[in-house]
Amino acid sequence: MKALHIGRVAAVVTVGALALTACGTDNVVGSGTTPAATTSGATVTGTLTGTGATSISAAMDAWKAGFESANTGANVQYSPEGSGAGRKALIAGAVQFAGSDAYLKDEELASAKAKCGPDGAMNIPWYISPIAVTFNVPGVKDLKLDAGTVAKIFRGEIKTWNDPAIATANPGAKLPDLAITAVHRSDNSGTTQNFTDYLNKAAASVWTDKASGDWPAALPGENAKGTSGVVKTVTETAGAIAYADDSAVTDALGKAELKVGDAYVAVTAEAAAKAVDSATVVPGRSANDLSLKLNRTPKDAGAYPAVLVSYAVVCQTYPDAATAALVKAFGTFAVGDAGQQASVAAAKSAPLSSTLAAKAKASFASIKVAK
């Protein structure tokens, strides 16, 4: 096999080996059964490097702390530079894993083979979170918005907070005659990819742009880098509105309820999990790739449609056993009970369902060593 070049890592398996059972499926995520994946209690040492999504920063800090506590010789380094940057770094062989709120596109999967080997890379879900439509309107904390109204706000077609489209849905709110400043990400972002996918699917007549990790350049508004930059801009700007991972939105800001059917759904981890339950695995990919096609127009009124699934983007083959074991161990911890509980506590995320968690563990277990 052609030599693999996946950054630089020093990792040693110190107690046994990771014994996990691999399995792949195209079934709907919320149904079916998958053999449970278990570890043998192995510990690993060494340094693992990754970069990518800013949305998972709080979860990543919790995962690092828990993993390093259980593996005292291990160190995980993660730089939150944005989903697009993470995917590019993995494809270039600069890191051992990426975090991304959007799975690799077909052309990215093809490019990954140069560094990951003939089997390329795969996308494994490890974090589920609602995208909050968050706002800073003096005197207003609660708002109800339908997808068409949200789309018109971010396209600059609704310009003030007392616009009839907003006022009609919120008869009790004291909406000021205040200009709206729509804030979006300046960097390539999986959060942007998911938010624009929601707008394109739920408000197709208004949001005619295709889903993309890059915000449409022709649209008005302010921009900021990263989740933290967006939240900071909204916090400092009266009249601002933005989309951001819910984990980063502070109590000082409001969060809109989004319309699903005839009801409005608040931003909660439980509502995000319901939306993911109706997702399907993207067809035509490797057996252990768990890229998900999300349903942006769910029929369940308790499902929150502006949801993101963040993926661990990893190679299916690594150049040595030590690196493979370290990637497996960290990924398995993150999608396991302890890792998911830590993420829920730190980031208000929704835990993976038992079915999806088992499939994710099996995908990590399928990682091989180059021959």
WOBELNOR-V474778 format. One record per residue. N is the residue number from 0. NEAR is the number of other ideal C-beta (glycine too) atoms within 8 Angstrom. Layout:
BEGIN
n=N near=NEAR
n=N near=NEAR
END
This chain:
BEGIN
n=0 near=8
n=1 near=5
n=2 near=6
n=3 near=14
n=4 near=7
n=5 near=13
n=6 near=9
n=7 near=4
n=8 near=13
n=9 near=7
n=10 near=14
n=11 near=9
n=12 near=12
n=13 near=8
n=14 near=6
n=15 near=8
n=16 near=7
n=17 near=13
n=18 near=8
n=19 near=14
n=20 near=9
n=21 near=11
n=22 near=10
n=23 near=12
n=24 near=9
n=25 near=6
n=26 near=7
n=27 near=9
n=28 near=13
n=29 near=9
n=30 near=6
n=31 near=7
n=32 near=4
n=33 near=10
n=34 near=8
n=35 near=7
n=36 near=13
n=37 near=7
n=38 near=10
n=39 near=8
n=40 near=6
n=41 near=13
n=42 near=12
n=43 near=15
n=44 near=10
n=45 near=14
n=46 near=10
n=47 near=15
n=48 near=12
n=49 near=14
n=50 near=14
n=51 near=18
n=52 near=15
n=53 near=13
n=54 near=15
n=55 near=15
n=56 near=11
n=57 near=11
n=58 near=14
n=59 near=11
n=60 near=9
n=61 near=14
n=62 near=15
n=63 near=10
n=64 near=9
n=65 near=12
n=66 near=15
n=67 near=11
n=68 near=7
n=69 near=8
n=70 near=11
n=71 near=8
n=72 near=9
n=73 near=17
n=74 near=7
n=75 near=12
n=76 near=8
n=77 near=11
n=78 near=6
n=79 near=13
n=80 near=10
n=81 near=16
n=82 near=19
n=83 near=13
n=84 near=12
n=85 near=18
n=86 near=15
n=87 near=8
n=88 near=13
n=89 near=18
n=90 near=12
n=91 near=7
n=92 near=10
n=93 near=7
n=94 near=12
n=95 near=14
n=96 near=14
n=97 near=15
n=98 near=19
n=99 near=17
n=100 near=16
n=101 near=10
n=102 near=11
n=103 near=12
n=104 near=6
n=105 near=6
n=106 near=6
n=107 near=11
n=108 near=12
n=109 near=8
n=110 near=8
n=111 near=14
n=112 near=11
n=113 near=7
n=114 near=13
n=115 near=13
n=116 near=13
n=117 near=7
n=118 near=10
n=119 near=13
n=120 near=14
n=121 near=14
n=122 near=13
n=123 near=16
n=124 near=15
n=125 near=12
n=126 near=13
n=127 near=15
n=128 near=17
n=129 near=14
n=130 near=15
n=131 near=12
n=132 near=13
n=133 near=15
n=134 near=14
n=135 near=14
n=136 near=13
n=137 near=7
n=138 near=5
n=139 near=13
n=140 near=3
n=141 near=8
n=142 near=13
n=143 near=10
n=144 near=14
n=145 near=10
n=146 near=14
n=147 near=10
n=148 near=12
n=149 near=14
n=150 near=12
n=151 near=11
n=152 near=13
n=153 near=12
n=154 near=9
n=155 near=10
n=156 near=7
n=157 near=11
n=158 near=7
n=159 near=9
n=160 near=12
n=161 near=9
n=162 near=9
n=163 near=5
n=164 near=10
n=165 near=14
n=166 near=11
n=167 near=7
n=168 near=12
n=169 near=11
n=170 near=6
n=171 near=3
n=172 near=9
n=173 near=5
n=174 near=10
n=175 near=10
n=176 near=5
n=177 near=11
n=178 near=6
n=179 near=12
n=180 near=10
n=181 near=14
n=182 near=14
n=183 near=15
n=184 near=13
n=185 near=8
n=186 near=10
n=187 near=9
n=188 near=14
n=189 near=16
n=190 near=18
n=191 near=15
n=192 near=14
n=193 near=16
n=194 near=11
n=195 near=14
n=196 near=11
n=197 near=13
n=198 near=14
n=199 near=14
n=200 near=8
n=201 near=10
n=202 near=12
n=203 near=8
n=204 near=5
n=205 near=12
n=206 near=10
n=207 near=6
n=208 near=8
n=209 near=5
n=210 near=8
n=211 near=10
n=212 near=10
n=213 near=8
n=214 near=11
n=215 near=7
n=216 near=5
n=217 near=3
n=218 near=11
n=219 near=4
n=220 near=10
n=221 near=10
n=222 near=9
n=223 near=12
n=224 near=8
n=225 near=11
n=226 near=12
n=227 near=9
n=228 near=10
n=229 near=15
n=230 near=15
n=231 near=9
n=232 near=13
n=233 near=16
n=234 near=10
n=235 near=5
n=236 near=11
n=237 near=7
n=238 near=11
n=239 near=14
n=240 near=14
n=241 near=14
n=242 near=12
n=243 near=14
n=244 near=15
n=245 near=13
n=246 near=12
n=247 near=12
n=248 near=11
n=249 near=7
n=250 near=3
n=251 near=5
n=252 near=12
n=253 near=11
n=254 near=12
n=255 near=13
n=256 near=12
n=257 near=14
n=258 near=13
n=259 near=12
n=260 near=6
n=261 near=4
n=262 near=7
n=263 near=8
n=264 near=13
n=265 near=8
n=266 near=11
n=267 near=8
n=268 near=14
n=269 near=8
n=270 near=14
n=271 near=16
n=272 near=12
n=273 near=13
n=274 near=15
n=275 near=17
n=276 near=10
n=277 near=12
n=278 near=14
n=279 near=9
n=280 near=14
n=281 near=10
n=282 near=5
n=283 near=3
n=284 near=9
n=285 near=9
n=286 near=8
n=287 near=13
n=288 near=13
n=289 near=14
n=290 near=11
n=291 near=13
n=292 near=8
n=293 near=11
n=294 near=10
n=295 near=11
n=296 near=7
n=297 near=11
n=298 near=5
n=299 near=8
n=300 near=9
n=301 near=7
n=302 near=14
n=303 near=15
n=304 near=15
n=305 near=12
n=306 near=14
n=307 near=13
n=308 near=12
n=309 near=16
n=310 near=15
n=311 near=13
n=312 near=17
n=313 near=15
n=314 near=18
n=315 near=14
n=316 near=14
n=317 near=14
n=318 near=9
n=319 near=8
n=320 near=7
n=321 near=13
n=322 near=14
n=323 near=13
n=324 near=14
n=325 near=15
n=326 near=16
n=327 near=13
n=328 near=16
n=329 near=14
n=330 near=15
n=331 near=15
n=332 near=13
n=333 near=13
n=334 near=15
n=335 near=10
n=336 near=6
n=337 near=8
n=338 near=15
n=339 near=13
n=340 near=9
n=341 near=13
n=342 near=16
n=343 near=12
n=344 near=7
n=345 near=10
n=346 near=14
n=347 near=7
n=348 near=13
n=349 near=12
n=350 near=12
n=351 near=12
n=352 near=11
n=353 near=6
n=354 near=12
n=355 near=12
n=356 near=14
n=357 near=12
n=358 near=13
n=359 near=15
n=360 near=14
n=361 near=17
n=362 near=14
n=363 near=17
n=364 near=14
n=365 near=12
n=366 near=12
n=367 near=9
n=368 near=9
n=369 near=11
n=370 near=3
END
